[in-house]
Amino acid sequence: MENDTSSVWRQSVREALRPEARPTARAVLVDALLAIALAVAGVVAMWKFQAVDQVVAVRPQDAADHSAPPAFVPRGGLPNYWLIALNPLPLAFRRWHPLPAFWAAMGTGLLLTDQATWITIVVCTVAAYSAIAHSRQRVLAVASLVIAAALSSFAFQDAAPELPGWSSAFVIMLLAAVVARTVRYWRDQFSASQLRVAALQKEKEEAARRAVEEERTRITAELHDIVTHNVSVMVIQAGAAHRVLDTAPEEAREAMRAVETGGRAAMAELRAVMSLLAGPGSSADGLQPQPGLDQLEALVKGVRATGMPVDLTVSLPPEPLPPGVELAAYRVVQEALTNVLKHASGASTSVALRHDDDWLEIEVTDTGGTRTEQAHSGNGRGLIGLRERLAAYGGSLEARHRIGSGFLIKARVPRRPE
């Protein structure tokens, strides 16, 4: 047990001798100037007080000769000015090595004994304050201070000028320890508050970054849905117009009008999406609202104009759906029809929207057909974007090949998302 205790104390001493966090150059300069100033003040104080309270007058044996001046001899002997000047110098390291500085200042102060002055007590008090305020080894610092305060109450009782009571040095050093502990507590609280503020700021920046990424993903999905569908329709219509331009000019003109209509629809939706990126002061003139289920007929009509048969069945709840749910359902139908145009040319398609008390269900099926050249340019981003969009409302998406031929896309989304 004794070996364990000795090992703990040795470890504490080794830790105490390690430097604390290196202070700033300004703090080092201030501490060095303080040490030098107290060294000079200690020497001056010793010189001033040595002939006041600590001298003994010695006159000649011849009592008749009163003209001879008395000889002054310091009570503690000749002042040790080197030790007096050395006593404050450890304060230059009071922030970097607080405990060793305290031990050095206290040790030299105790060696002065009856040559100590009020400067010596000031030096020991500042060193004690620094040990409590700056040292990592708080238990060792407190133990060192209590021992030093007890010793100083006896060693400095004859300090010049005389202190009011034998325990004055003890009380002064303990008061310095209390002040240092209070200052350290509030400094630690301030540091903890700064860390909390920094953590909150970092969390805020991370949340803003995530919000930007999510918004960027959402805008990417919107652009994908708009461009892919409308451009696919326009490409098919333009191809049809090119094939019948010479033999059936009227059909070619009808196809080109469909291309124009699809282009205008694409531009209107693109303006709506770009409005998401506009600043607060930007004008909203000419911007269109996001599409909803009331535009399904126009969407299906545009697809039918390409020559693909589409059967549409819509059964919606009597109360209005949230705009986000309507947009999600519209995008499901749009993406499904776009995929049929790209991957199953010549197929027949069926679109059905149904509902129950809690869910809106969208189902799009096709009979299968021929893959077009556009099919090779896909990257699967459309279905991924749909799953992310529906998941944001608590919905789900099923996409699979049907038994026999064709494809099925089935989506479910809550009518009243939480």
N, C-alpha and C positions, 0 to 999 in steps of 0.2 A: 504493500500500500504506500509506504514511504517513497519507494522508488518511482511509483506512478505519479505521486504528487510532485516529486522533484522533476520528473520528466515534463510534467505539465508546465511548471514554472520556467524551466529552461526553454521550452518551446515558446512560452509567452514572451520571454526576454528576447529570444531570437526574432520573433515577429515584431517586437517593439523597436528593435534596431534597424528593421527594414524601413526604407524611406516611404513616406506617405505620397499621395499624389503631388507631383511637382508643382509648386506654386508658380504664379506668373512672374515675369521679370520685374514688374512693378512692385509686387508684394515682397519679393526678395530684396529689392532696393530699399523699400520702406523699413523692413525689419533690420537691415544692416545699419541704416541711419539711426534707428531707435537704439540699437545696441551701442553704437559709437557715442550717441548723445548721453545715454545713461552711464557709460564708462567715464566720460568727461565729468558728468555731474557727480558721480561717486567720488572721484578724486578731489574735486573742489569741495564737496561736502565734508570729506575727511579732513582736508586742510583747514576748513573753517571751524569745525567743532572739536578738533583735538585739543585746543587750548582753553575750552570753555568748561566742560564737565569732566574731562579726563586728564587733568594735570595736577601735579603736587608742587607747591612752592618750596624751594630750598634756599635759605638765606645763609650768609656767612656766619661763622662761629662768633665773630666779634659783634655782639649785639649793639655796640655803640656805633658801628658803621652802618647807618641806615641808608646811606647813599648808594650802596651796591644794589643793582637790580636783582630780583629773584630769578632763579633758573627754572625753566618749565620743562618737565619730563612727562611725556604721555603715560597714562595709567597702564595701558596695554603694551607699552614699549613703543618703539618707533613705528609709524604707520607703514604697512606693507602696501605701497601704492601699486605695485605690479599685480598683486592679488585682487586689490580693489578694482583696478581697471579690467582685469580678466573676468570678473564676476558677471557683467552683463553681456559679454560677447556671445555666449551660446544662444542668446535671443535672435541672432541673425539666422538661425536654423529652426526657429520655433514652429514654423508651419511644415517644414520638410521632414524634420526629425523631432517631433514635439516631446516625446518622453526622454530621449537622451539629452535634449537641450534642458529640460526641467531638472534632470538628475545633475547635470554639470553645473547649472546655475545654483541649485540648492547646495551642492557639495562645496563649491567655492564660498558660498555665503556662510555656511556653517563653520568653515575654517577661519572666517574673519572674527567670529565671536564678539568680544567687546570692542572691536574696531568697526563693527557694523554701523551703518547709518540708515536713515529712512530710505535712501536710494537702494540699499541692499534689500530691504523689505519690498520695495516696488519691483525690483528685478525678480525676486522669488515669486511674487504675486502674479506678474505677467507670465512667467514660465508655467506656473500652476494653471492659470487660465488656458494657456495654449495646450497643455497636456490634456485637459478635459475636453477642450473644444475641437481638437484636431486629431488626436490619436485614435487608431483603430482598436487598440487594446484598452477598452474602457475599464475593465476590472482592475488591471494592473495600474492604470493611471489613477484611479480612485484610491487604491491601496497605497501607492507612492505618495499621493497628496496627504492622506491622513497621517502617515508616518512623518512626513516632512513638516506638516503643520504642528504636530506635537513637539518635534525637536526644535522648531523655530520659536515656540513660545518660551523656551528656556534660553536658547542661544542668543536671541535678539532682545532680551529683557533690558539690557544695558545699552541698547542702540541710541545713538544721538540724532536728534533730540530724544528725550525720554518719552516712551509711549505710555498712554494712559492705562496701565494695568499689565500684569504679566502675561495675560492671555490675548493681548491685542493682535500680535502677529498670527496667532492661531485663528482668531475670528476673521481677520482680513483675508487669509488664504482660503478659508472655507466659504466666505462670501464670494470670492473670486470663482471658486468651483461652482457655486450655485448659479452665478451669472453665466458662466461658460456652458453649463448644462442646459440652461434655458435657451441661450443663443443657438446651441447645437440642435436642440429639439426643433426650434422654428426653422432653422436652416434645412434640416432634414425634411420637415414638412413642405417647405418651399420646393426642394428638389423633387420630392415625390409628386407634388402638384405639377411641376414642369414635365415630369415623365408622363403623368396622366394626360396632360394637354397634348404632348407630342404623340402619345398613342392614339388619342382621339383624332388628332389632325391626320395621322397616318391612316386610321380607319376611314375617315371622311374621304381622303384622297383615293383610297382603294375602292370605296363605294362609288365614288364619282367615275373612276376608271371602269368599274364593272358596268355602271349605267351606260357609259359611252359605248362599251363593247356590245351590250345588249341592244342599244338603240341602233348601232351600226348593223348588227345582225338582222334586226327587224326591218330596217330599210332595205338591206340586201334582199331579204325574202320578198318584200313588196316589189322591188324592181324586177326580181326574177319572175314573179307571177305576172306582172304587167307586160314586160317585154316578151317573155316566152310565149304567152298565149296570143297576144295581138300580132306579134311578128309571125308566128306559125300560121295564123289565119291569113295574114297578108301574103305570105310566101305561097300558100296553096292557091289563093285566089289569083295571084299574079301568074302562077304556072298555068292555071286553067285558062286565063285570058290569052296567054301566049299560044296555047295549043289551038284555040278556036278563033284566033284573030282574023284569019283569012276566010275561013269557012262560015263562021257565025259571028259577024261583027257585033250584033246586038248583045249576044251572050258575053262577048269579050268586054263590052262597055259595062254590062251589069257586074261582071267580076271586078273591073277596075273601080266601079263605084263602091263595091264592098271593101276593096283595099283602102280607098279613101276613108270610108266609115271606120274601119279598124284602126287606121292611122290616127284619126281624130280622137277615137276613144282612148288609144294608147297615150296620146299627148295629154288628154284631160287627166288621166290617172297619174301620169308622170308629174304633172303640175301639182296634183294633190300630195304626192309623196315628197316632192321637193319642198313643199311648204313646211314639212317637218324640220327642214334644215334652215329655214328662214329665221332671221333674228326677230326679236320682239317688235322692233319698229318697222318691219317690212310690211309692205302693202299686201293684202290678201285678195286684191281684185283679180278676177278671172280664175281663182283657184277653185277646184271642184271638191266636194266632200268625198270621203272614202265610199266605195260602192257597198251596197247592201243587198238583201235578198229581193228587194223590189226591182233590181236590175237583172235578175236571173233570166227573164224572158228575152231581154236584149242580148245577153251573153249567148244563150242557146240559139237565138235567131242568127247571130253572126256565124256560129259554127255550122248551122244548117245551110248557110249560104255557100259553104265550101263543098256541099254535096253529101255531107255525112248525115244520115237520119238520126235525130235525137228525140227521144220520148221524155217529156218532163212531167213529173207528178209532184205537186207541192201541197203539203198539209202542215200549216203553221199554227202555233197556239194563238188564242184570241188576243192575249196581251202582247205588247211590243217586246221584242228581244233586246238585250243590251247591244249597243253598236259594235262592241268588240266581238261578240258571238256571231252577229250577222256577217261581219267582215270575214271571220274565220270560216263560216259555212260557205260564203261566196267563193273564197279562195280555194276551198276543197273542190268545189264543182269546177272552177276555172282550171285548176291544175290537172284534174282528172280528164277533162275534155281536151286539154292541150296534149296530154300523154297519148290519148287515143288518136289525135291527129298525127302525131309524130311516129307512133309505134304500131298503129293498126289502121292504116289507110283502107277505106272501103268497109269498115265495120259499122254495125248499128249500135247505138248507145242508148242506155236508159238511165235517167237521173230521177231519183226519188228522195224527197225530204219528208220525214215523218217525225212525230213527237209523242211523248207520253208526259206524265206529270212532272218528271224531273229532267228529262234529256231531250235533246234535239239530235236526230239521227240523219246522216246524209249517206246515200249509197249510190255509187255510179258503177255500172257494169257495161261491158262491151262484148260483142260476139267474136272478136278477133279479126285480124286483117293483115295487110302487108306493111312491113316496116319501111319508112321513107328515109331519104338521105339525112333528114334532120335528126333522126333517131340516134345517129352516131355522134352527135355533138352534145348529147346530154351527159350530166355528171352526177345525177341522183340528188342534186341539191333541192329539187322541188319537194319531194316526199319528206326529206329531212326537215325542211323548213315548215311543212305542214304539221309534222309531229311536234316540233317546238312550239308552233303557234297554238295548237290545241292543248298541249301540256300546260301552257300558261294559264288556261282556264279550267284545268282539271279534266280535260278530254283525252281521247285516244284515237289512234288511226290504225286501221288494218288494210294492208295492201298485199294482194296475192293473186296468183293465177287461178282461174276457175277450172273446175273439172271439165275436161273436153277441150275447150278453147276459150279465149277471152281473158279478161282481167277484171278484178273486183277491187274497188276502193270503198271502204266503209269507215265513216267517222262518227264519233259520239262526243257531244259537248254538252255540259250542263246548261240548262236554260237560265238558271240564276247562279252564276259562279259566286263563290264566297270571296 
